[in-house]
Amino acid sequence: MTRELPTDDELVSRAVAAAAGPSQTRVVVAMSGGVDSSVVAALLKRAGHDVLGITLQLYDHGEATGRKGSCCAGQDIHDARRVAETIGIPHYVLDYEQRFASAVIDGFAASYVAGETPVPCVTCNSQIKFKDLLDTTRELGAAALATGHYIARRDGPAGPGLFRAADADRDQSYFLFATTRAQLESLWFPLGGLRKSEVRELARIFGLAIAEKSDSQDICFVPKGRYAEVIEKLKPGALRPGDICHVDGRTLGRHDGIINFTIGQRKGLKIASGEPLFVIRLDADRNVVLVGPRDFLRTTGLVIRDLNWLGHGGPPSLTGKGMELYARIRSSQPPRPATLHVEDNGRARVEMTSGEEGVATGQACVFYSDDSATAQILGGGYIAETIRAKIAMEQGLETRV
Protein backbone atom coordinates (compact mmCIF):
# COMPACT_ATOMS: atom_id res chain seq x y z
CA MET A 1 0.00 0.00 0.00
CA THR A 2 1.48 3.36 -1.03
CA ARG A 3 2.03 5.80 1.82
CA GLU A 4 0.29 9.11 1.09
CA LEU A 5 2.23 12.32 1.60
CA PRO A 6 0.77 14.87 4.02
CA THR A 7 -0.60 18.09 2.59
CA ASP A 8 1.87 20.86 1.77
CA ASP A 9 1.05 22.82 4.89
CA GLU A 10 1.32 19.78 7.16
CA LEU A 11 4.63 18.68 5.65
CA VAL A 12 6.23 22.11 5.78
CA SER A 13 5.04 22.77 9.33
CA ARG A 14 6.37 19.45 10.61
CA ALA A 15 9.70 19.76 8.77
CA VAL A 16 10.27 23.36 9.86
CA ALA A 17 9.43 22.50 13.48
CA ALA A 18 12.01 19.69 13.42
CA ALA A 19 14.63 22.06 11.99
CA ALA A 20 13.89 24.93 14.36
CA GLY A 21 16.19 23.89 17.20
CA PRO A 22 16.11 25.35 20.71
CA SER A 23 16.52 28.96 19.50
CA GLN A 24 17.19 30.98 16.38
CA THR A 25 20.92 31.16 15.71
CA ARG A 26 23.56 31.25 12.99
CA VAL A 27 23.88 27.91 11.22
CA VAL A 28 26.26 26.82 8.45
CA VAL A 29 24.77 24.36 5.96
CA ALA A 30 27.10 22.06 4.01
CA MET A 31 25.54 22.40 0.55
CA SER A 32 26.64 19.68 -1.89
CA GLY A 33 24.37 20.86 -4.68
CA GLY A 34 21.95 17.98 -4.19
CA VAL A 35 18.31 17.85 -3.11
CA ASP A 36 18.90 16.90 0.53
CA SER A 37 21.29 19.66 1.63
CA SER A 38 19.34 22.23 -0.41
CA VAL A 39 16.14 21.39 1.47
CA VAL A 40 18.02 21.59 4.78
CA ALA A 41 19.12 25.14 3.94
CA ALA A 42 15.58 26.11 2.96
CA LEU A 43 14.07 24.60 6.13
CA LEU A 44 16.54 26.35 8.43
CA LYS A 45 15.94 29.65 6.65
CA ARG A 46 12.16 29.15 7.02
CA ALA A 47 12.68 28.37 10.73
CA GLY A 48 14.24 31.82 11.20
CA HIS A 49 17.92 30.94 11.49
CA ASP A 50 20.77 33.05 10.11
CA VAL A 51 21.87 30.55 7.45
CA LEU A 52 25.20 30.49 5.62
CA GLY A 53 25.64 28.02 2.78
CA ILE A 54 29.08 26.55 2.15
CA THR A 55 30.02 24.24 -0.69
CA LEU A 56 33.35 22.44 -0.63
CA GLN A 57 35.27 22.10 -3.89
CA LEU A 58 36.73 18.66 -3.27
CA TYR A 59 38.17 17.46 -6.57
CA ASP A 60 38.74 17.98 -10.32
CA HIS A 61 37.95 21.58 -11.11
CA GLY A 62 35.75 21.39 -14.20
CA GLU A 63 36.14 17.69 -14.97
CA ALA A 64 32.90 16.71 -13.23
CA THR A 65 30.84 19.39 -14.94
CA GLY A 66 27.72 17.79 -16.38
CA ARG A 67 28.54 14.32 -15.07
CA LYS A 68 25.64 12.59 -13.36
CA GLY A 69 26.30 11.10 -9.95
CA SER A 70 29.08 13.49 -9.01
CA CYS A 71 29.21 15.39 -5.75
CA CYS A 72 30.92 18.60 -4.60
CA ALA A 73 32.40 19.44 -8.00
CA GLY A 74 31.47 20.89 -11.37
CA GLN A 75 27.75 21.42 -11.89
CA ASP A 76 26.98 20.72 -8.23
CA ILE A 77 28.65 23.95 -7.18
CA HIS A 78 26.53 25.93 -9.63
CA ASP A 79 23.39 24.14 -8.40
CA ALA A 80 24.19 25.00 -4.77
CA ARG A 81 24.75 28.64 -5.71
CA ARG A 82 21.38 28.80 -7.51
CA VAL A 83 19.58 27.31 -4.51
CA ALA A 84 21.21 29.83 -2.18
CA GLU A 85 20.04 32.67 -4.43
CA THR A 86 16.51 31.24 -4.52
CA ILE A 87 16.12 31.04 -0.74
CA GLY A 88 18.09 34.23 -0.09
CA ILE A 89 21.16 33.15 1.87
CA PRO A 90 24.87 33.92 1.45
CA HIS A 91 26.82 31.18 -0.31
CA TYR A 92 30.55 30.50 -0.27
CA VAL A 93 32.73 27.97 -2.08
CA LEU A 94 35.82 26.79 -0.23
CA ASP A 95 38.69 25.02 -1.99
CA TYR A 96 39.32 21.84 0.00
CA GLU A 97 40.82 19.91 -2.88
CA GLN A 98 44.27 19.43 -1.32
CA ARG A 99 42.81 18.45 2.06
CA PHE A 100 40.43 16.00 0.40
CA ALA A 101 43.20 14.46 -1.70
CA SER A 102 45.45 14.01 1.34
CA ALA A 103 42.86 12.78 3.84
CA VAL A 104 40.52 10.78 1.58
CA ILE A 105 41.78 9.97 -1.92
CA ASP A 106 45.37 9.03 -1.00
CA GLY A 107 44.17 6.88 1.88
CA PHE A 108 41.61 5.19 -0.35
CA ALA A 109 44.27 4.26 -2.92
CA ALA A 110 46.74 3.04 -0.29
CA SER A 111 44.07 0.89 1.33
CA TYR A 112 43.13 -0.75 -1.98
CA VAL A 113 46.78 -1.46 -2.80
CA ALA A 114 47.07 -3.09 0.65
CA GLY A 115 44.29 -5.53 -0.31
CA GLU A 116 41.56 -3.82 1.70
CA THR A 117 38.08 -2.58 0.78
CA PRO A 118 38.00 1.01 2.08
CA VAL A 119 34.96 3.20 2.78
CA PRO A 120 36.09 6.73 1.81
CA CYS A 121 32.74 8.34 2.65
CA VAL A 122 33.41 7.65 6.34
CA THR A 123 36.77 9.44 6.16
CA CYS A 124 35.26 12.35 4.23
CA ASN A 125 32.58 12.85 6.88
CA SER A 126 34.85 12.53 9.90
CA GLN A 127 37.99 14.29 8.61
CA ILE A 128 36.67 16.86 6.11
CA LYS A 129 33.06 17.78 6.86
CA PHE A 130 32.96 17.17 10.60
CA LYS A 131 36.51 18.33 11.31
CA ASP A 132 37.80 20.97 8.90
CA LEU A 133 34.39 22.38 7.95
CA LEU A 134 33.24 22.30 11.56
CA ASP A 135 36.32 24.37 12.48
CA THR A 136 35.35 26.86 9.76
CA THR A 137 31.80 26.91 11.14
CA ARG A 138 33.08 28.01 14.53
CA GLU A 139 35.36 30.65 12.96
CA LEU A 140 32.27 32.14 11.29
CA GLY A 141 30.56 32.47 14.66
CA ALA A 142 27.95 29.84 13.89
CA ALA A 143 26.49 27.64 16.60
CA ALA A 144 26.03 24.57 14.43
CA LEU A 145 26.84 22.82 11.16
CA ALA A 146 23.83 21.24 9.44
CA THR A 147 23.99 18.59 6.73
CA GLY A 148 21.57 16.66 4.54
CA HIS A 149 22.47 13.27 5.97
CA TYR A 150 19.66 10.86 6.78
CA ILE A 151 20.38 10.28 10.45
CA ALA A 152 18.77 11.52 13.65
CA ARG A 153 20.36 13.38 16.56
CA ARG A 154 18.46 13.27 19.84
CA ASP A 155 19.41 15.07 23.01
CA GLY A 156 19.17 13.27 26.35
CA PRO A 157 20.32 13.66 29.96
CA ALA A 158 23.79 12.34 29.04
CA GLY A 159 24.09 14.56 25.95
CA PRO A 160 23.29 14.11 22.27
CA GLY A 161 23.14 10.70 20.65
CA LEU A 162 22.93 9.43 17.08
CA PHE A 163 20.02 7.28 15.90
CA ARG A 164 18.94 5.65 12.65
CA ALA A 165 16.84 7.73 10.25
CA ALA A 166 13.09 7.37 9.78
CA ASP A 167 13.66 6.39 6.15
CA ALA A 168 15.37 3.00 6.49
CA ASP A 169 16.19 2.92 2.78
CA ARG A 170 18.15 6.17 3.10
CA ASP A 171 19.64 5.70 6.57
CA GLN A 172 23.29 6.84 6.48
CA SER A 173 24.33 5.86 10.00
CA TYR A 174 26.81 3.31 8.63
CA PHE A 175 28.87 6.17 7.17
CA LEU A 176 28.76 8.36 10.28
CA PHE A 177 29.99 6.03 13.04
CA ALA A 178 33.32 7.89 13.24
CA THR A 179 31.60 11.09 14.39
CA THR A 180 32.97 11.98 17.82
CA ARG A 181 30.90 13.01 20.82
CA ALA A 182 32.61 16.42 20.75
CA GLN A 183 31.66 16.93 17.08
CA LEU A 184 28.10 15.81 17.72
CA GLU A 185 27.58 18.74 20.09
CA SER A 186 27.69 21.11 17.09
CA LEU A 187 25.99 19.01 14.39
CA TRP A 188 22.39 19.18 13.20
CA PHE A 189 20.65 16.63 10.96
CA PRO A 190 17.22 18.09 10.08
CA LEU A 191 16.26 15.24 7.72
CA GLY A 192 16.43 12.46 10.29
CA GLY A 193 12.65 12.28 10.65
CA LEU A 194 11.76 12.66 6.97
CA ARG A 195 11.47 10.28 4.05
CA LYS A 196 13.17 10.93 0.74
CA SER A 197 9.83 11.35 -1.00
CA GLU A 198 8.93 14.06 1.51
CA VAL A 199 12.26 15.83 0.99
CA ARG A 200 11.70 15.96 -2.76
CA GLU A 201 8.20 17.29 -2.19
CA LEU A 202 9.62 20.02 0.06
CA ALA A 203 12.07 20.95 -2.69
CA ARG A 204 9.12 21.38 -5.07
CA ILE A 205 7.15 23.41 -2.53
CA PHE A 206 10.14 25.72 -1.98
CA GLY A 207 10.58 26.12 -5.74
CA LEU A 208 14.09 24.70 -5.86
CA ALA A 209 15.37 23.94 -9.36
CA ILE A 210 17.11 20.77 -8.14
CA ALA A 211 13.90 19.09 -6.92
CA GLU A 212 14.16 16.31 -9.52
CA LYS A 213 17.95 16.04 -9.53
CA SER A 214 19.33 12.49 -9.36
CA ASP A 215 21.11 11.36 -6.22
CA SER A 216 24.89 11.05 -6.21
CA GLN A 217 26.09 7.53 -6.98
CA ASP A 218 29.16 5.46 -6.21
CA ILE A 219 32.25 7.18 -4.86
CA CYS A 220 32.36 10.81 -6.01
CA PHE A 221 35.94 10.80 -7.30
CA VAL A 222 35.65 7.40 -9.04
CA PRO A 223 33.71 8.00 -12.29
CA LYS A 224 31.52 5.06 -13.32
CA GLY A 225 33.02 2.84 -10.61
CA ARG A 226 36.36 2.41 -12.37
CA TYR A 227 38.42 1.86 -9.24
CA ALA A 228 41.42 0.24 -10.89
CA GLU A 229 41.90 3.16 -13.30
CA VAL A 230 41.87 5.72 -10.49
CA ILE A 231 44.21 3.70 -8.27
CA GLU A 232 46.69 3.03 -11.06
CA LYS A 233 46.77 6.77 -11.75
CA LEU A 234 47.37 7.58 -8.09
CA LYS A 235 49.69 4.64 -7.40
CA PRO A 236 51.66 3.84 -10.57
CA GLY A 237 52.69 0.20 -10.61
CA ALA A 238 49.71 -0.91 -8.51
CA LEU A 239 48.63 -3.28 -11.28
CA ARG A 240 51.36 -5.89 -10.70
CA PRO A 241 50.76 -9.39 -12.09
CA GLY A 242 50.88 -12.23 -9.58
CA ASP A 243 49.63 -15.71 -8.71
CA ILE A 244 46.12 -16.94 -7.98
CA CYS A 245 46.50 -19.66 -5.33
CA HIS A 246 44.11 -22.15 -3.77
CA VAL A 247 43.90 -22.22 0.04
CA ASP A 248 45.45 -25.70 -0.09
CA GLY A 249 48.63 -24.23 -1.60
CA ARG A 250 48.16 -24.97 -5.32
CA THR A 251 48.87 -22.26 -7.87
CA LEU A 252 45.89 -22.12 -10.24
CA GLY A 253 46.68 -19.18 -12.49
CA ARG A 254 47.81 -15.58 -12.80
CA HIS A 255 46.18 -12.23 -12.13
CA ASP A 256 46.92 -8.75 -13.47
CA GLY A 257 46.68 -6.90 -10.15
CA ILE A 258 44.96 -7.58 -6.82
CA ILE A 259 43.10 -4.27 -7.02
CA ASN A 260 40.92 -5.86 -9.72
CA PHE A 261 39.48 -8.38 -7.23
CA THR A 262 37.11 -8.24 -4.28
CA ILE A 263 36.45 -10.63 -1.41
CA GLY A 264 33.66 -13.06 -2.33
CA GLN A 265 34.15 -12.63 -6.08
CA ARG A 266 33.42 -15.71 -8.16
CA LYS A 267 33.13 -14.57 -11.77
CA GLY A 268 36.04 -13.35 -13.84
CA LEU A 269 38.76 -15.34 -12.07
CA LYS A 270 39.87 -16.95 -15.37
CA ILE A 271 41.07 -20.18 -13.77
CA ALA A 272 40.13 -23.77 -14.49
CA SER A 273 38.66 -25.70 -11.59
CA GLY A 274 36.30 -28.58 -11.00
CA GLU A 275 34.59 -26.73 -8.14
CA PRO A 276 33.17 -23.21 -7.65
CA LEU A 277 35.91 -21.00 -6.22
CA PHE A 278 35.67 -17.60 -4.56
CA VAL A 279 38.20 -14.91 -3.66
CA ILE A 280 38.97 -15.52 0.02
CA ARG A 281 41.87 -13.15 0.62
CA LEU A 282 43.98 -10.52 -1.15
CA ASP A 283 47.55 -10.94 0.09
CA ALA A 284 49.25 -7.65 -0.77
CA ASP A 285 52.61 -8.67 0.76
CA ARG A 286 52.92 -11.68 -1.56
CA ASN A 287 50.81 -10.12 -4.35
CA VAL A 288 48.61 -13.23 -4.29
CA VAL A 289 44.88 -13.67 -4.82
CA LEU A 290 43.81 -16.52 -2.52
CA VAL A 291 40.76 -18.52 -3.62
CA GLY A 292 38.81 -21.39 -2.09
CA PRO A 293 35.39 -23.01 -1.57
CA ARG A 294 32.49 -20.88 -0.39
CA ASP A 295 32.78 -22.27 3.13
CA PHE A 296 35.97 -20.26 3.55
CA LEU A 297 34.06 -17.01 3.15
CA ARG A 298 32.25 -17.64 6.43
CA THR A 299 33.51 -15.29 9.13
CA THR A 300 32.86 -15.97 12.80
CA GLY A 301 34.67 -13.00 14.28
CA LEU A 302 36.31 -9.68 13.51
CA VAL A 303 39.24 -7.72 14.88
CA ILE A 304 38.44 -3.98 14.85
CA ARG A 305 40.89 -1.05 14.76
CA ASP A 306 40.31 2.68 15.31
CA LEU A 307 37.34 2.08 17.59
CA ASN A 308 35.11 5.12 18.09
CA TRP A 309 32.55 4.86 20.88
CA LEU A 310 29.42 7.01 20.77
CA GLY A 311 27.29 5.23 23.37
CA HIS A 312 26.87 6.77 26.79
CA GLY A 313 29.55 5.49 29.15
CA GLY A 314 32.63 3.57 28.06
CA PRO A 315 32.74 0.48 25.82
CA PRO A 316 32.82 -2.97 27.47
CA SER A 317 36.08 -4.49 28.72
CA LEU A 318 37.61 -7.73 27.47
CA THR A 319 37.80 -8.95 31.07
CA GLY A 320 34.02 -9.23 31.26
CA LYS A 321 31.51 -11.12 29.19
CA GLY A 322 31.48 -8.43 26.57
CA MET A 323 28.52 -6.43 25.40
CA GLU A 324 25.69 -7.87 23.38
CA LEU A 325 24.70 -5.52 20.59
CA TYR A 326 24.01 -5.47 16.86
CA ALA A 327 26.74 -5.07 14.24
CA ARG A 328 26.52 -3.95 10.63
CA ILE A 329 29.38 -4.61 8.21
CA ARG A 330 27.70 -3.38 5.03
CA SER A 331 25.54 -0.32 4.49
CA SER A 332 23.07 -2.44 2.51
CA GLN A 333 22.35 -5.01 5.22
CA PRO A 334 20.52 -4.73 8.56
CA PRO A 335 22.38 -4.86 11.90
CA ARG A 336 22.85 -8.42 13.19
CA PRO A 337 23.44 -9.86 16.69
CA ALA A 338 27.05 -9.77 17.92
CA THR A 339 29.15 -9.52 21.07
CA LEU A 340 31.77 -6.80 21.49
CA HIS A 341 34.95 -7.04 23.57
CA VAL A 342 37.50 -4.24 23.86
CA GLU A 343 41.15 -5.29 24.08
CA ASP A 344 43.98 -3.65 26.01
CA ASN A 345 45.73 -2.49 22.82
CA GLY A 346 42.84 -0.24 21.83
CA ARG A 347 41.41 -2.73 19.38
CA ALA A 348 38.16 -4.61 19.72
CA ARG A 349 36.98 -8.11 18.97
CA VAL A 350 33.51 -8.79 17.60
CA GLU A 351 31.93 -12.23 17.75
CA MET A 352 29.25 -12.60 15.07
CA THR A 353 26.40 -14.68 16.51
CA SER A 354 25.35 -16.19 13.18
CA GLY A 355 28.54 -15.56 11.23
CA GLU A 356 28.93 -13.46 8.09
CA GLU A 357 30.01 -14.22 4.55
CA GLY A 358 32.44 -12.35 2.32
CA VAL A 359 33.78 -9.88 4.88
CA ALA A 360 36.77 -7.79 3.75
CA THR A 361 39.37 -5.93 5.77
CA GLY A 362 39.07 -2.17 5.52
CA GLN A 363 35.28 -2.29 5.69
CA ALA A 364 33.49 -0.52 8.51
CA CYS A 365 31.81 -2.39 11.34
CA VAL A 366 29.15 -0.26 13.02
CA PHE A 367 27.49 -1.02 16.37
CA TYR A 368 23.82 -0.47 17.21
CA SER A 369 21.73 -0.82 20.36
CA ASP A 370 19.25 -3.09 18.56
CA ASP A 371 17.96 -3.88 15.08
CA SER A 372 14.98 -1.52 15.12
CA ALA A 373 14.41 1.43 12.79
CA THR A 374 15.13 3.80 15.70
CA ALA A 375 18.24 2.10 17.08
CA GLN A 376 21.02 4.17 18.61
CA ILE A 377 24.44 4.14 16.95
CA LEU A 378 26.91 3.04 19.64
CA GLY A 379 30.08 3.47 17.57
CA GLY A 380 32.22 1.40 15.28
CA GLY A 381 35.61 0.87 13.69
CA TYR A 382 37.40 -0.63 10.72
CA ILE A 383 37.88 -4.36 10.15
CA ALA A 384 41.58 -5.15 10.54
CA GLU A 385 41.31 -8.93 10.54
CA THR A 386 38.72 -11.63 9.92
CA ILE A 387 38.48 -14.94 11.77
CA ARG A 388 37.23 -17.70 9.52
CA ALA A 389 34.86 -20.52 10.34
CA LYS A 390 35.59 -23.86 12.00
CA ILE A 391 35.85 -25.75 8.70
CA ALA A 392 39.16 -24.05 7.94
CA MET A 393 40.64 -25.16 11.27
CA GLU A 394 39.43 -28.70 10.76
CA GLN A 395 41.25 -28.86 7.46
CA GLY A 396 44.41 -27.42 8.95
CA LEU A 397 44.29 -24.37 6.68
CA GLU A 398 44.40 -20.64 7.36
CA THR A 399 41.76 -19.40 9.83
CA ARG A 400 42.77 -15.76 9.85
CA VAL A 401 42.67 -14.48 6.32
C-alpha atoms as one frame of an Amber mdcrd trajectory, in Angstrom:
protein
   0.000   0.000   0.000   1.476   3.363  -1.035   2.030   5.799   1.815   0.293
   9.114   1.092   2.227  12.317   1.599   0.769  14.871   4.021  -0.599  18.090
   2.592   1.870  20.856   1.766   1.047  22.825   4.891   1.319  19.782   7.162
   4.631  18.677   5.652   6.228  22.115   5.779   5.040  22.765   9.328   6.369
  19.449  10.609   9.698  19.763   8.773  10.272  23.363   9.863   9.429  22.500
  13.479  12.007  19.694  13.425  14.633  22.061  11.991  13.887  24.928  14.360
  16.188  23.888  17.196  16.105  25.352  20.708  16.519  28.957  19.502  17.194
  30.980  16.379  20.920  31.157  15.707  23.556  31.252  12.988  23.883  27.909
  11.222  26.258  26.818   8.449  24.766  24.359   5.956  27.099  22.060   4.009
  25.538  22.399   0.546  26.636  19.681  -1.893  24.366  20.861  -4.678  21.951
  17.984  -4.185  18.310  17.848  -3.110  18.900  16.904   0.531  21.291  19.656
   1.630  19.343  22.227  -0.412  16.138  21.391   1.469  18.018  21.592   4.778
  19.124  25.136   3.938  15.577  26.108   2.964  14.066  24.599   6.126  16.535
  26.350   8.434  15.935  29.646   6.650  12.157  29.150   7.016  12.683  28.374
  10.731  14.238  31.820  11.204  17.918  30.940  11.493  20.769  33.045  10.110
  21.867  30.553   7.446  25.202  30.493   5.618  25.637  28.025   2.776  29.080
  26.552   2.155  30.024  24.240  -0.695  33.350  22.443  -0.634  35.269  22.100
  -3.890  36.727  18.655  -3.274  38.169  17.459  -6.570  38.739  17.980 -10.320
  37.953  21.581 -11.113  35.751  21.388 -14.197  36.144  17.690 -14.970  32.903
  16.714 -13.232  30.840  19.392 -14.939  27.720  17.791 -16.375  28.543  14.324
 -15.070  25.641  12.592 -13.363  26.297  11.099  -9.953  29.079  13.487  -9.008
  29.208  15.393  -5.748  30.916  18.597  -4.599  32.397  19.443  -8.000  31.472
  20.891 -11.373  27.747  21.421 -11.888  26.979  20.721  -8.229  28.654  23.954
  -7.176  26.526  25.935  -9.631  23.395  24.141  -8.396  24.192  25.000  -4.772
  24.746  28.640  -5.710  21.381  28.804  -7.513  19.576  27.309  -4.513  21.214
  29.834  -2.176  20.038  32.669  -4.428  16.509  31.238  -4.524  16.116  31.039
  -0.743  18.089  34.235  -0.092  21.163  33.155   1.870  24.872  33.923   1.451
  26.824  31.178  -0.308  30.552  30.502  -0.273  32.734  27.971  -2.079  35.823
  26.785  -0.231  38.691  25.021  -1.993  39.317  21.836   0.003  40.819  19.911
  -2.877  44.266  19.428  -1.323  42.805  18.450   2.058  40.430  16.001   0.400
  43.203  14.460  -1.699  45.454  14.011   1.337  42.858  12.784   3.837  40.524
  10.779   1.583  41.782   9.968  -1.918  45.374   9.034  -0.996  44.170   6.880
   1.877  41.609   5.189  -0.352  44.274   4.257  -2.920  46.744   3.043  -0.286
  44.066   0.888   1.335  43.127  -0.746  -1.977  46.775  -1.464  -2.799  47.068
  -3.094   0.645  44.292  -5.531  -0.306  41.556  -3.818   1.698  38.078  -2.576
   0.780  37.995   1.010   2.078  34.956   3.197   2.775  36.092   6.730   1.808
  32.736   8.340   2.651  33.413   7.653   6.340  36.766   9.441   6.155  35.262
  12.353   4.232  32.585  12.848   6.880  34.855  12.534   9.901  37.987  14.294
   8.613  36.674  16.863   6.112  33.061  17.778   6.860  32.961  17.175  10.604
  36.511  18.325  11.311  37.798  20.975   8.902  34.392  22.380   7.946  33.242
  22.301  11.557  36.316  24.372  12.478  35.349  26.861   9.762  31.803  26.915
  11.143  33.077  28.010  14.534  35.360  30.649  12.959  32.272  32.142  11.288
  30.563  32.468  14.658  27.947  29.837  13.887  26.494  27.640  16.598  26.027
  24.573  14.426  26.844  22.819  11.164  23.830  21.240   9.444  23.985  18.591
   6.734  21.571  16.664   4.539  22.470  13.266   5.974  19.656  10.863   6.784
  20.376  10.278  10.446  18.771  11.519  13.653  20.358  13.379  16.560  18.463
  13.271  19.836  19.413  15.065  23.012  19.168  13.271  26.348  20.322  13.664
  29.965  23.790  12.344  29.041  24.091  14.560  25.953  23.295  14.113  22.275
  23.141  10.700  20.653  22.931   9.428  17.077  20.021   7.281  15.897  18.942
   5.651  12.650  16.836   7.730  10.254  13.090   7.369   9.783  13.660   6.387
   6.146  15.371   2.997   6.490  16.186   2.919   2.777  18.155   6.166   3.101
  19.644   5.698   6.570  23.291   6.840   6.484  24.331   5.857  10.003  26.815
   3.306   8.627  28.875   6.165   7.173  28.756   8.364  10.280  29.989   6.025
  13.037  33.324   7.891  13.244  31.600  11.092  14.394  32.969  11.978  17.819
  30.899  13.011  20.819  32.607  16.420  20.745  31.660  16.928  17.080  28.104
  15.813  17.724  27.585  18.740  20.092  27.692  21.110  17.091  25.991  19.009
  14.388  22.394  19.180  13.197  20.650  16.630  10.964  17.217  18.091  10.077
  16.256  15.244   7.716  16.429  12.456  10.295  12.649  12.284  10.653  11.759
  12.659   6.969  11.473  10.278   4.051  13.174  10.934   0.744   9.827  11.355
  -1.003   8.933  14.059   1.510  12.257  15.826   0.993  11.705  15.959  -2.758
   8.195  17.293  -2.190   9.616  20.019   0.061  12.072  20.951  -2.688   9.121
  21.379  -5.066   7.145  23.410  -2.533  10.139  25.720  -1.985  10.576  26.123
  -5.736  14.090  24.700  -5.857  15.371  23.942  -9.359  17.114  20.772  -8.139
  13.899  19.093  -6.921  14.157  16.311  -9.522  17.952  16.042  -9.527  19.327
  12.495  -9.359  21.112  11.359  -6.217  24.888  11.055  -6.212  26.089   7.534
  -6.981  29.159   5.456  -6.209  32.254   7.184  -4.865  32.356  10.814  -6.005
  35.939  10.797  -7.298  35.651   7.404  -9.037  33.715   7.999 -12.289  31.517
   5.060 -13.320  33.019   2.836 -10.613  36.362   2.410 -12.370  38.420   1.858
  -9.235  41.421   0.240 -10.892  41.896   3.158 -13.299  41.872   5.717 -10.487
  44.206   3.696  -8.267  46.691   3.029 -11.061  46.766   6.770 -11.751  47.374
   7.575  -8.087  49.691   4.642  -7.398  51.662   3.844 -10.573  52.687   0.204
 -10.613  49.706  -0.911  -8.508  48.629  -3.284 -11.284  51.357  -5.892 -10.700
  50.756  -9.394 -12.092  50.880 -12.232  -9.578  49.628 -15.706  -8.707  46.121
 -16.943  -7.979  46.504 -19.660  -5.335  44.112 -22.148  -3.767  43.895 -22.216
   0.039  45.446 -25.699  -0.090  48.634 -24.233  -1.600  48.163 -24.970  -5.315
  48.871 -22.258  -7.875  45.895 -22.120 -10.243  46.683 -19.185 -12.486  47.813
 -15.578 -12.804  46.181 -12.231 -12.134  46.921  -8.748 -13.470  46.678  -6.898
 -10.145  44.956  -7.583  -6.816  43.096  -4.270  -7.023  40.920  -5.858  -9.721
  39.481  -8.376  -7.229  37.109  -8.241  -4.276  36.446 -10.630  -1.413  33.661
 -13.060  -2.334  34.153 -12.626  -6.082  33.421 -15.708  -8.161  33.132 -14.574
 -11.769  36.042 -13.355 -13.835  38.763 -15.344 -12.070  39.869 -16.953 -15.367
  41.071 -20.176 -13.768  40.130 -23.772 -14.489  38.663 -25.700 -11.587  36.296
 -28.584 -10.998  34.590 -26.732  -8.138  33.171 -23.206  -7.649  35.915 -21.000
  -6.224  35.674 -17.600  -4.562  38.197 -14.910  -3.658  38.975 -15.522   0.016
  41.874 -13.149   0.617  43.976 -10.516  -1.151  47.550 -10.942   0.091  49.252
  -7.654  -0.771  52.608  -8.674   0.763  52.924 -11.677  -1.562  50.805 -10.123
  -4.349  48.611 -13.227  -4.287  44.882 -13.669  -4.819  43.810 -16.520  -2.522
  40.764 -18.522  -3.619  38.814 -21.390  -2.094  35.392 -23.007  -1.571  32.485
 -20.882  -0.394  32.780 -22.274   3.135  35.974 -20.262   3.552  34.056 -17.010
   3.148  32.255 -17.640   6.425  33.512 -15.289   9.127  32.861 -15.971  12.801
  34.672 -13.003  14.276  36.306  -9.677  13.511  39.239  -7.716  14.884  38.443
  -3.981  14.848  40.886  -1.054  14.759  40.315   2.682  15.315  37.345   2.075
  17.591  35.111   5.123  18.093  32.553   4.856  20.881  29.419   7.006  20.774
  27.291   5.232  23.368  26.871   6.767  26.793  29.551   5.494  29.153  32.634
   3.571  28.056  32.739   0.478  25.821  32.822  -2.975  27.471  36.083  -4.486
  28.715  37.608  -7.732  27.468  37.802  -8.947  31.073  34.022  -9.227  31.263
  31.514 -11.125  29.189  31.477  -8.435  26.574  28.524  -6.428  25.404  25.685
  -7.873  23.382  24.696  -5.517  20.595  24.013  -5.467  16.858  26.736  -5.072
  14.240  26.516  -3.952  10.630  29.378  -4.610   8.215  27.700  -3.385   5.026
  25.538  -0.321   4.494  23.066  -2.437   2.511  22.354  -5.009   5.225  20.517
  -4.732   8.559  22.377  -4.862  11.900  22.849  -8.421  13.188  23.442  -9.865
  16.685  27.046  -9.770  17.924  29.150  -9.520  21.073  31.768  -6.796  21.494
  34.946  -7.044  23.570  37.505  -4.240  23.864  41.147  -5.292  24.076  43.984
  -3.648  26.006  45.734  -2.495  22.818  42.839  -0.244  21.835  41.408  -2.728
  19.377  38.160  -4.611  19.720  36.980  -8.111  18.969  33.508  -8.793  17.604
  31.927 -12.229  17.748  29.250 -12.602  15.074  26.404 -14.679  16.507  25.349
 -16.192  13.185  28.535 -15.558  11.226  28.933 -13.456   8.094  30.009 -14.217
   4.554  32.439 -12.354   2.321  33.782  -9.876   4.879  36.772  -7.791   3.746
  39.372  -5.934   5.767  39.070  -2.168   5.518  35.279  -2.286   5.685  33.495
  -0.525   8.509  31.810  -2.395  11.337  29.151  -0.259  13.016  27.485  -1.019
  16.369  23.818  -0.467  17.213  21.733  -0.817  20.364  19.249  -3.091  18.561
  17.963  -3.880  15.076  14.982  -1.524  15.122  14.411   1.428  12.790  15.129
   3.803  15.697  18.241   2.101  17.076  21.017   4.172  18.606  24.442   4.136
  16.951  26.910   3.035  19.638  30.078   3.471  17.565  32.222   1.396  15.276
  35.610   0.872  13.687  37.405  -0.635  10.717  37.883  -4.358  10.145  41.581
  -5.155  10.536  41.314  -8.933  10.537  38.720 -11.628   9.923  38.480 -14.942
  11.766  37.225 -17.704   9.521  34.860 -20.525  10.339  35.589 -23.860  11.995
  35.849 -25.749   8.698  39.163 -24.052   7.938  40.637 -25.159  11.272  39.426
 -28.697  10.764  41.246 -28.860   7.459  44.415 -27.423   8.946  44.294 -24.368
   6.677  44.400 -20.638   7.364  41.757 -19.395   9.825  42.771 -15.763   9.850
  42.669 -14.478   6.319
